[in-house]
Every structure is written in structure tokens, then in C-alpha cells.
Amino acid sequence: MRRTPAILVLLVAGCRMAAGDYAAKPYVVNPKPDGMTIAWATVNETRGFVDYGPTPAYGRRATVQRVDETNLRQYDLEHAFIHKVRLRGLNPDTKYYYRVHGPELPAYENHFCTAPVRHDRTVCFMIGGDRNNAWPEDDDVAFVEDTAGTRVEFFVDVGDFAVCRRFRRGWQGRVPVVLARGNHDNEVRKENADPKQVQHVYDFDDDKLDFTVAWGPVLLVVNGGDQIYKPVSRRAVDWLESVLASAAQPWKIVACHGVFFSDGLHAKEGPPRRRQIWPVFHRFGVPLVLTGHDHIYSRTTRIDVDGRPVPDGPCNLCFGGILVEYSRDVPSPWMAYQFRGPEVRGGIAFAVVEGQSAQIKLYTRKRGKDYELQDQFELTLGK
């Protein structure tokens, strides 16, 4: 078992949990056609097992392979132990049942589906990130599935896990999360005492923050290794060019935290970043770029590096918590939509990719209120 030491342990206010209880119930990350990671958090290191299989009878068992001790100050936890079990040798596009249990753990049962390899199928995924708007819970997933009429297959978090408030005991453990690192995630700040918190919570292969997730017709390209406030590195550009050039999937979608086109507080960071990398997205036919960082919801038209409309250019969708803290009164010419309503707790965005088109919708929700549709648009490959 591999275990990393605590970087900093602080005493904070908050309720205490029983030693064997979950600080965060089991969740699923690092999805692949032949593998998945089951992880959970406790306030003490515990022994644990995962029984799993294609039927509720399970049939296979895996033990905890890694425990990372980390500070979760933003969740009022003095410290937490993230337990991880990697399940390997799975079949693609298959439903697996799993049960987490141990001598000091209450049994937890759920299921997940592995990534498909076929390109001729519909894929629905959710989008979120930043403040008050990350890591979907059961009611969020149920709403999207009812609205879209299909199963949610994965969730894209565009960063700043350290300031979200949803990694808690009620979070769902069925939909795999794909996590990009944000600027608050790699700094020691008041809400994050562990600069490797994201690496501990997620399960990055070889701790690489730049990676891809292949899911049927979609190749999700996650750029989480660069410093947010700096221009994109040559290394990142070379990596992106290599990945996009070799992609077999028709839908190449990029997810990262830093802005490219924005009317928010961080708009000035966009021009140097997009000059380096937007032409790469355009050249390799990326139709959608997902970003966060600014606490707004906005999307551009399909544009080139100078913000001019082009039929085959990428669309930049920023989904940073939609708190509408910093958006300009007069949108930039290349902005197709900005959420301009009153402040809300957060929202849900999701995409349904089917054939040559993708339907994308945004819903907001106030406390105690129903979901309300705010934006919807369609992207078509090549135009």
C-alpha cells in the first residue's frame, strides 16, 4: 500500500465523525474502457475492500492500494484519508456493481459503467466546476437524465475543487468524475492547506495532470498541468498537438481551468493564452473548449484566435459557478450568451452528443426552487 504523508494538519471548527464513518462516500474517477478507480475519504486510515462484478453477486474483490492523507479545510475536516482501489481488466461499455466495506466501514453499494469504445452511440455528460458548482449529487444527475432522456456517462469538472462545497457525505458515487486542476488547487491558501489535494482526491495516472479520456465518439483532452496565470507552455502546446493529431474520435473536446475568451474578472489573462493555443484547437477541429476560473456562465460563437466568427472554429464555454460576480455590462462582440440573472447557488450544464451534432443546455437552481432553463445551443462538427 502506498501512502503519502500529510503536508499540513489544522484544527478547524466542524462536526466530528465516527472513526469508521465516511467523510466522503465512495466515488468513481479515472474512467477507462478497461478500468475504474473507487475512492472514499475517512477521518482515520482504515482497511477496506471493494467487491465488484457485472451482477449484484459481484464475484471479484480488490483491496485498497493507496491511501493519501490530506487536509480538507474547505469541508471543515481536520484531515482526511483518501482510500483508492483501482479496478482493472474490466470490459468496455459495461455496467459493474460494487460494494465498499471493511472491518471499520459501513457497507456502501452502488454501480458504474465503463467507457465505450464504439463511436456510433449517443453520449451525455455533465459540466461544472468552481464555486458552488462542482461534483454533482443524486438529484442533479436524476434531473439531467430525465431531461435528456438518456444516462449521464461522466462529469467534467473544470477546476478549483478546493473552493467547491459538494465533496461531502451526500455526493453520488455512480457517475465518473474527470477533474482538471485549477489555480486554487495548487496553492496553499485559506481554503486549501494541501497543494496536492487534487492529486490526492483524484487518481491521475503517474500523477500526470495533462491526460485524455476516450468515451465512445468523444475524446476529452484535459490540460491541468499549466500555471493558470501564465502563458501556455511550449510543452503543453506540443502535447496538445500530438494528442489531437492522433485522435480517432470525431468529437475532440478540451477542458482546462484558465480562460481564453472571457468578459469576467480574469479576461486580461485570455489574450496571451489564446494566441498560443487557440490556432491549435482550430486547426485540429476542436468544436468545444470548456473553461472555468471566472465565476460566470458564458459562451462564445464559433471563433478564430482574433474573436472573428468562423463556421469551423471552436466555441469557448466558461462555466465557473455562474455567480455573475464580474461579467461586463456590455458583452464583447464574440460573446453569444452570458447568464445575466440574479445570483444563484449554482447550475447544471450538460451536453448530449449524437452523430454530427451536440445539444448543450444550462439550467440554474435557487435554494428550494425548481431547475430553470437559461441557455441552449447546438454545435455541429465542421460547421
N, C-alpha and C positions, 0 to 999 in steps of 0.2 A: 504494500500500500504506500502510495506516495503522499507526503504531507508537507505543506508549506507552512512556515512559521507566521505568526501574527506580526504585522508591521506596527500596529498601534492598537491598544485596547483602552477604551474610555468608559467611564461610568456615566450613564445618561438616565434621564427620567423615563419611566415606561413600566408597563406591567411585566411581571416576571412569569415565565412559563415553567411548567414541569420539565424536569431534566430530559424525559423521554418524548416530549411533545415536539411537534413540528413548528419551527419558527417560520418556515415557508414550506407548504405542502409540495409533494413531488411535482416536477415539471419536466418537459421534454425539450431538448436542444440538440444542435448539431445534426440535423436530419440528413440522411443519405438513402439511396435505394437499398443498401445492404446493412444499414446501421442506424442507431439512435442512442442518445445519452439520456438516462434518467437521473435527475439530481433533486436534492432536497436540502433544507437547512434546519439545523437544530442548535440549541444553545450549548450543548455539550457534544463532544465526539461520541458517536455511538456505532455499534455494529449493525449492519443492515444487509438485506438480501433483496433481490428482485427476481420474482418468479414471472415467467413470460412465455407466450406462445400464441399460435393463431386461433386458439379456442380458449374459453374460460377455464379449461382444465390446465392451462399453462404447459407444463411438460419440461421446461428448462429453467435453470436457476443460475444467476450471476451474483457475485459478491461485490461489495464496494471496492473500487480500485484506487480511488483518490479522495483525499479529504483536504480541503483548503480552509484554513482559519482566516477569517476576515472580519473587519469592522463593518457593521451595517447601521451607522449612526442615524441615517435618514429614516430608519424604521424603529428607532428607539430601542435598539438592541446593543448591549454592551459589546458583544462579539457573537459571531455565528460560525458554525462549521458547515461548509458546503460539501455534501457527500455526492459522489458521482459514480455511476455504473454505466459503462459502455456496452451496449448490446451489439454483437457482430454476427455476421453470417445470416442476416435476415433476407427475406425475399422482397423485391420491389413491389410497390403499389398494393401492399397487403396490410390488413388490419391485425394488430397484435394487442392482446390483453396483457396487462401487467399488474403485479401486486408487490408493493414495498412493505417489508415487515422486518422485525428483528426483536431480540430479547427486550429491548428498551423502547421499541417503537410500536405505536398502534398501526394496525394493518391499513393500507391505503390501496384502493383498486381503481384502475382506470384503463384506458386503451389509447393507442395512437395508430397512425397509418404511415408507412414508409413512403419515400418519394417514388413516383412512377418514372419510367424511362421512355415510354411512348410519347410522341409529340402530338398525336391526333386525339387529344382529350381536353376537356374543359378544366381550368384551374382557377380556384377562388382563393385569394389571400388578403389578409388584413394589413393595414399600415398604421403605424403610430410612432410615438417617441416623445421625448422631452417632458415638460412639466404636466402632471395630472393626466397623462395621455399615453400610457405605455402598459404593456403586459395585460392582455385582455382577460376579463373574468368570464364566468359561465354565461351571464346574461348578455354580455356583448357578443359572444360567439353565437349564442342562440338567435339573437336578433338578426345578425348578418346571414346566418344560414336560412332563416325563414324568409328574409327579404330577397336574397339572391337565388333561393331555390336550389342550392347545392351546398356541399360540405366545404367548410373553411379548411384549407390544407396546410397553411403556415401563416405566421405572423412576422412582419418585418418591423423591427424597432430601429429607428434612425439615430438613436444615441441619447446620451445623458440619462442613462439608467440611474445615476446617483441622485437625481432630483425627482424621479417618479415616485409615486406613492402606492403602487399597486403590487409590488412584490411582497405579498403578505399571505396570511393563512387561508384566505378565501380564493386565491388565484387558481385558475383552471390548469389541469395537467394533461390535456389531450392534444392541443394544437402546438406543434413545434414552433419555437421562437428562434428567429435569426437576428442576431444582435450586432449592430455597428457601435463602435466606441465613440463617445462624444467628448467635448472638452472638459466637462465636469467629471468625467470618469477617470481621467488620467492626471488629476491634480489633487493635492491634499488641501481640502477646503473644509469649511464648516460642516457641509453636508456629506463629506466623504473623507474619511481618515485613512483610506487604503487606496493608493493609486493603481493597484492591480485588482480592484474589486470586480471589474467586468470580467477579467480573465478567470477569476475565481468562480463567479456566478455562472458564466458560460463555459463551454468546453471547446476551446479553439484547438484545432489540430496543430500540434507543435507550437502552441501559443502564437500562431500567426494571425494577425488582426486583419489582413487582406486575404479574402478567400471567396469561393464561389459556392453556390447551392444550385444544383441542377434538379429541376422539378418538372418533368414532362416537357412541354414546349417552352418553359421559362428557364433562363439562366440568370439567377440573381448574383450580381457582382458586387461584393461588399468591400468598400475601401475604408477601413477603420484604423489604418496604421499611421496616417499622416497627422502632424500637428495642425489643429484646426485654424489657427490664426496665421499660418504661413502659406506661401505658395506651394502648390503640389510638387513633390519631389520628382526628380528625373526617374528614380527607381519606381515610383508609383505609376508614372506615365508608361514606362516600359512594360511593367507588369500588366497594366490595363490593356495596352495594345496587344500583347501576347495572348491574353485571355480572350479578348473579343475577336481577334483574328481566327482563333481556333474553335470558336463556339459553333456547335451544330444546331443549337436551339434557335428557333425563329425569333423568340422574344428575349432580347437581351436587355435587362433592367438593372440599373446601377443604384445602389443605396449607400449613402455616406452622411456624415453629420454636417460638415461645413457647407455654407451657402455658395451658390453660383449666381443666380438671379433672384434678388430679394428686394422688397421695399421695407424691410424691418430694420431693427437696430444695427444689425451686422452687415448691412448692404454694402458697405465700403470694402468688405473682405472679398466680395464676389469677383470684381474685375480681374485681379491677378490670377485667381484660381481658374476662372473660365477661359482666359486667354491660353493657358497651358493645356487644358484638358477637354474643353467643350468641342474643339475640332475633332478630337479622337472619338468622342461619342457620336458625333455627326457622321464621320467617315465610316464607322462600323455599324451604322443603322440602329443605334440605341433610341428607342422611341420614348422612354420614360426614365427620368432621373429623380430619385427620391432623396430629399434632404430634410434637415431639421434646423437646430441652432436658433433661428428666430422663432419667437413664440407666437406664431401666426399660422393661419392656413392660407396658402396662395398657390396659384399655378399660372404658368406662362402659356402663351400659344406655342406652337412648334417653331423654334427659332434657331438662327445660326449664332455664332460666337458674339456678334455685334447686336444681338437682340432683334434682328430683322426676321419677319415671318418667312419660313420656307416650308414647303409641304412635307419634306422628309426629315426635318430637324427634330431634335429631342424636345420634350416638354419637361420643365422643371416643376415638380410638385413639392412644396415645402409644407411639412406637417409638424410644427413644433409646439403642439399643445393648444393651438388656437385660442390663446388667452388675449389676443388682439391688443397687446401692450404697446407695440411700437410701429404699426403699419402707417404708412403715409396717407394723408387725406386725399391726395391725387395720385392714383397708381401710375407706374411707369408705362410707357407705350406698349411694351411687350407683355404686360400682365393681362391675362384673360379673366381672372377672377380672384378676389380677396374676400375672405369672410369678414363682414363689417358689422355683425350683430353685437349685442351686449356680451359682456364677459361670461363665459361658460366654464364648467368644470373640465370639459374635455369633449372629445368626439370620437367618432369611428369613421375611418375611411377604408374602403375595400375595393378590390378590382376583380373582375371576372374576365378571364382571358379565354376566348373561344375562337379557334381558327385564326383569321387575319385581323380580328378586332378585339378590343378590350373596353369594357364598360367600367367606369370608375365613379364612385359616389362618396359623398361626405354627409354624415349625419352628426348633429350636435345633440347634447342632452344636458338639461339643467337638473339639479337635485330634485328628485321626486316627480319629474316630468317625463313625458314620452320622448322618443327619438324624433328629431325633426330634420327632414331633408334640406340641405343647404346648397349642394352643388352636385352636378352630374355631367359627365362628358364622355366622349368616345375617342379612342385612338385606333388608327388603322395602320398596319405595317406598311411602310414605304410611302405613306402619304398622310 
